[in-house]
Amino acid sequence: MSEQSNDRYSTSERVNLIVFAVSLALYLINIFLGKASVHWGWTIFHLGNIGEFLLLLIASISFIIAALHREAEMNKNKA
């Protein structure tokens, strides 16, 4: 296992992780609302396929950016 730094996250990493968490939470809420509307016959608003795709796209891009930034910082500190 590689050495990991105990440094705090930078501001950009923190922002990207917050965007990831919010978009993933919105996606999961949307999934549960869609399931509830089908199961109980509710007429409640939920995003369609494109909205779900965009939420997952935002979540994955922000997570990848945070991970790459963290790796670059660790490599910069190592060298």
ABEGO torsion letter per residue (X at the ends): XBBBBABBBBAAAAAAAAAAAAAAAAAAAAAAAAAAAAAAGBBBBBBBAAAAAAAAAAAAAAAAAAAAAAAAAAAAAAX
